[in-house]
Amino acid sequence: MPVGVDIDFQDLSFTAGRRKIIKCISGKFKAGELSAIMGPSGAGKSTLMNILVGYVTSGVSGQIRINGEPRKLAVFNKMASYLLQEDLLQPFLTVREAMTTAAHLKLGMQLSIKEKNNKIEEILATLGLKSCAKTFCDKLSGGQRKRVSVALELVSDPLVIFLDEPSTGLDVVSTNQTLQLLKLLASQGRTVICTIHQPTATLFHQFDNVYMVGSGKCIYQGEPSQLVSFLSNLGYECPETHNPADYVFEVLSPDLINNMAEEMQNGKLVWLDQKSQTLEQASRDDLVLPNSVDLNFAVPFWMQFRLLLSRMMIQKRRHKGGLWLQVIHHIFSALLIGCIFQGVGQDARRPFDNFKFVLCVSVFFMYTHCMVPVLTYPIDVKIMKREFFNRWYSLKAYYLAKTISTIPLILVLGFMFTVIVYIMSDQPMELKRFAWFALNCSLIALTSEGLGILIGFNFNCTNGTVVGPSTMAPILMLSMHGMGYGQTIGPLMYYIMKASYLRFGLVSIITALYLDNRVMRCYEDEDPYCYYRDARLLVRDLAMEGDVTVNQMLGLAFYCVIFRVAAFFSLRYRTTTEFSNTVLVYMMKIIKKK
């Protein structure tokens, strides 16, 4: 292990809007120690963790130093790993495959494949994961998932490890095993810091250092064994049968918080051996930062993209249940639509039925491909945020790989669907017209997926299921406006309809099917007049006269690009809590004004 990293902070404060969450606290976490940040709910322990990690920088004042030097966040991020509370791992990958991908992304080309494999085996053996190396990550127990999360970050030998509530969801045995693992990592010279709510007495005394916060103030800093004597010094006697960690929160009151914070000088003192000592500050002479920190990602952009795309394609191939579900959905829906609109394509008596057919097909592609990312991407983003923040890869590489990985399946399933409905609805058997029809359907699917990605990146699954249909409803209404009365549509409404990307797709398909000297099939016995023999009249009555297929496709492609670019920038902002906090503050101000 390289030289250890000590973290100290002075007069640290954090303000969100008008509320001061962290109030001028100080403290220190040493290398080689397992430290716990404790406090009741709402005390500010998670906020303090996020500030120390560098996950929150806006609204922060005070000094944070690394080995006595002011923290340079870009350098510090290369030395630290942050394990979030939820142990979300990549599904449909074995533990060894997940470790191999992490090694390729985090170690780059500095080591050979053999050296990387040896490192992986060493970590698996150290963490007791050899027996489940071939098990899929989504099949692991809670304790195993926690150890795998740690193992993935150990690939790059981080000097500092932050963990948010590592005992959440674990039983007593798994929690104890996790704490033993963290003590092992700390004993190797790492700085290990975790937040924890209320540990048992046994687990409480396993920590080397405890930092307690209450109402944004430091109320205790020191060894767990000295907490009882500290409380006794303030006139509070912890019964021998009580867990000190539980007792301190049971008796905690605003007055006691102020007394404890004053006794600790808000973190400038540390309680050791039944007495307080001034917090020692690291100096440049005895501790130095590693001098070979590469601020770039371990592998170049295109290798990141290739590794991520390979991982995503493997996951899609192994997700057989989801794959078959989509195949059945497309085939069943195609047969159903084909039966409903059977034989309408050439019949001049039923021109508006054929428009409804085109509308139905377009709506199928819109809803199907918009709702899939709305439901799946919120979980993907949670996993991505952990990997991105720990500098596995860049957002651009991830987003490009995510985009490319979905295209083959969309095109294959979309082609299968369009062949079935095109034949069953008796559309003109001309290769050119079918090619335009299939191409437009695929473009509607890709554009709808872009809209779904934009929603999925910004809302959780529950809210997304509301926002998604609510967004698509006006898009659908505008797209079909003018059916049968196109000549009465005013210029203003004509341009308002352009706000619907589905309108571009509909117009493109209709013009491809009906223009270019198309003659409809007439039945003289039933309708000797046959008004819609000339297909251009139908295009006119649908408010599509003068529109060109290619131009409409370009408009649809424009929306496709806009949605995906907007989705990327929303993802970039989602990866910083500063953006979320700013939005929350402004929302709270608006609510208070009302």
Summary of the structure (lengths in Angstrom):
residues: 594
radius of gyration: 30.8
end to end distance: 56.4
largest distance: 107.3
contacts: 1913
relative contact order: 0.09
helix: 58%
strand: 13%
